[in-house]
């Protein structure tokens, strides 16, 4: 295998390496080798479902997991089609299948449609109210790749897009008490702002050279303080959601483990270290799990 066709932050080099070239490129195009992305998309769905107070809902969560994998993949394919020219100018992304020319734009569009078909199958499993909420996110998704060209805060747009599952999960079971999922969504927005700022630290030098904007560049030397501030706002909004649902101070204790984990992330972040930001970014899969556990406790108490 040509190791240079595997991006530096791939988590499954061995699995990807065993695939023939074209299936390998399609898997990488959809980021199947980097499951952290669909975990970060899936966990907010779990929060909405479990906070709704209808128990485990394993079948629903199974469909939402499949949808998260497919639609995260579709979003990545779309992003790579739009960003091919920019990706060629950044060391970490220059080997991506479309940017490198290994996958044609026509094939990439076909792969995108196939992933969207899987997403459509998942959408049809939801009740109509949740279907409408899910479809409402498509405009945000379509606009996201262009945000890094026009704003220093593309992470804010991603925060709107990548955490939409809170609203879908809640609406799949309930159509009342909208203040609760709204507050959870706001918290998820700030959480995404924090972890995607950490992720953007990997590309600061290249981004500055080619004119790509990011919160990591905008915050400059204050990036660690900024991440901590984002996480504090996230915890505040999640606490507000729990309070509006239960009105019990003890319910807030359920967020304790997630708060400790986010504090650890912020305090141990080393922006100049080549490996530390990626490790801290990936650890947010555990943040999602800890918040999910808190949602289940508070929602089903």
JOLINMO-V629175 format. One record per residue. RES is the residue in three letters. D_LAST is the distance of its C-alpha to the last C-alpha in Angstrom with 1 decimal. Layout:
# JOLINMO-V629175
RES:D_LAST + RES:D_LAST
This chain:
# JOLINMO-V629175
UNK:51.9 + UNK:52.6 + UNK:50.1 + UNK:50.7 + UNK:48.9 + UNK:45.6 + UNK:44.0 + UNK:43.3 + UNK:39.5 + UNK:39.2 + UNK:36.8 + UNK:38.3 + UNK:42.0 + UNK:42.7 + UNK:41.1 + UNK:42.6 + UNK:45.9 + UNK:46.3 + UNK:46.2 + UNK:49.5 + UNK:50.2 + UNK:49.1 + UNK:45.8 + UNK:45.1 + UNK:45.9 + UNK:43.6 + UNK:40.7 + UNK:41.3 + UNK:41.7 + UNK:38.2 + UNK:37.0 + UNK:35.9 + UNK:37.2 + UNK:34.6 + UNK:31.1 + UNK:29.5 + UNK:30.1 + UNK:28.1 + UNK:25.3 + UNK:25.2 + UNK:25.4 + UNK:22.7 + UNK:19.9 + UNK:19.5 + UNK:19.2 + UNK:16.3 + UNK:14.6 + UNK:15.2 + UNK:14.2 + UNK:10.8 + UNK:10.0 + UNK:11.1 + UNK:8.1 + UNK:10.7 + UNK:9.9 + UNK:12.5 + UNK:15.4 + UNK:18.0 + UNK:21.0 + UNK:20.1 + UNK:19.5 + UNK:22.8 + UNK:24.7 + UNK:23.3 + UNK:24.4 + UNK:27.8 + UNK:28.1 + UNK:27.3 + UNK:30.0 + UNK:32.5 + UNK:32.1 + UNK:32.0 + UNK:35.1 + UNK:36.6 + UNK:36.0 + UNK:37.7 + UNK:40.7 + UNK:41.1 + UNK:40.8 + UNK:43.5 + UNK:45.8 + UNK:45.7 + UNK:45.9 + UNK:48.6 + UNK:51.2 + UNK:49.0 + UNK:47.7 + UNK:51.3 + UNK:51.7 + UNK:48.8 + UNK:49.3 + UNK:45.7 + UNK:45.7 + UNK:49.3 + UNK:48.9 + UNK:46.3 + UNK:47.6 + UNK:48.5 + UNK:49.8 + UNK:51.9 + UNK:53.3 + UNK:52.2 + UNK:50.2 + UNK:51.9 + UNK:50.3 + UNK:50.9 + UNK:49.1 + UNK:46.2 + UNK:45.8 + UNK:45.9 + UNK:43.2 + UNK:41.1 + UNK:41.5 + UNK:40.6 + UNK:37.3 + UNK:36.7 + UNK:37.3 + UNK:34.5 + UNK:32.3 + UNK:33.6 + UNK:32.7 + UNK:29.0 + UNK:29.1 + UNK:30.3 + UNK:27.3 + UNK:25.1 + UNK:25.2 + UNK:27.8 + UNK:25.6 + UNK:24.3 + UNK:27.9 + UNK:29.2 + UNK:26.8 + UNK:27.7 + UNK:31.4 + UNK:31.3 + UNK:30.9 + UNK:34.2 + UNK:36.3 + UNK:34.5 + UNK:34.9 + UNK:38.6 + UNK:39.4 + UNK:37.7 + UNK:40.7 + UNK:42.9 + UNK:40.9 + UNK:42.3 + UNK:45.7 + UNK:45.1 + UNK:42.5 + UNK:41.8 + UNK:38.1 + UNK:37.5 + UNK:34.3 + UNK:33.0 + UNK:33.8 + UNK:32.1 + UNK:29.0 + UNK:29.1 + UNK:29.8 + UNK:27.8 + UNK:24.4 + UNK:24.7 + UNK:22.3 + UNK:19.3 + UNK:20.8 + UNK:21.8 + UNK:18.4 + UNK:16.7 + UNK:19.8 + UNK:19.8 + UNK:16.9 + UNK:17.0 + UNK:19.9 + UNK:18.4 + UNK:17.0 + UNK:19.2 + UNK:19.0 + UNK:15.7 + UNK:17.3 + UNK:20.5 + UNK:19.3 + UNK:17.8 + UNK:21.1 + UNK:23.1 + UNK:21.4 + UNK:22.1 + UNK:25.7 + UNK:26.3 + UNK:24.9 + UNK:27.4 + UNK:30.1 + UNK:29.7 + UNK:29.7 + UNK:32.4 + UNK:34.5 + UNK:34.4 + UNK:35.4 + UNK:38.3 + UNK:39.7 + UNK:41.2 + UNK:43.6 + UNK:44.5 + UNK:48.2 + UNK:48.8 + UNK:46.8 + UNK:49.0 + UNK:52.1 + UNK:51.4 + UNK:49.8 + UNK:46.2 + UNK:43.9 + UNK:40.6 + UNK:38.4 + UNK:39.4 + UNK:43.0 + UNK:42.3 + UNK:40.5 + UNK:43.3 + UNK:43.3 + UNK:40.1 + UNK:38.0 + UNK:36.0 + UNK:35.2 + UNK:34.3 + UNK:31.8 + UNK:30.1 + UNK:30.1 + UNK:28.6 + UNK:25.7 + UNK:25.2 + UNK:25.1 + UNK:22.5 + UNK:20.2 + UNK:20.9 + UNK:20.0 + UNK:16.7 + UNK:15.8 + UNK:17.0 + UNK:14.9 + UNK:11.6 + UNK:13.3 + UNK:14.3 + UNK:11.0 + UNK:9.2 + UNK:12.5 + UNK:11.3 + UNK:13.5 + UNK:11.3 + UNK:9.3 + UNK:12.8 + UNK:13.2 + UNK:11.3 + UNK:14.5 + UNK:16.8 + UNK:17.8 + UNK:18.6 + UNK:20.5 + UNK:22.5 + UNK:23.4 + UNK:24.6 + UNK:26.5 + UNK:28.2 + UNK:29.1 + UNK:30.7 + UNK:32.5 + UNK:34.0 + UNK:35.0 + UNK:38.8 + UNK:40.1 + UNK:43.5 + UNK:42.5 + UNK:43.0 + UNK:40.2 + UNK:37.5 + UNK:36.3 + UNK:35.7 + UNK:33.8 + UNK:31.5 + UNK:31.1 + UNK:30.1 + UNK:27.6 + UNK:25.4 + UNK:24.2 + UNK:22.2 + UNK:21.0 + UNK:19.6 + UNK:17.9 + UNK:16.4 + UNK:15.1 + UNK:13.8 + UNK:11.8 + UNK:10.4 + UNK:9.7 + UNK:7.8 + UNK:5.6 + UNK:5.5 + UNK:5.9 + UNK:3.8 + UNK:0.0
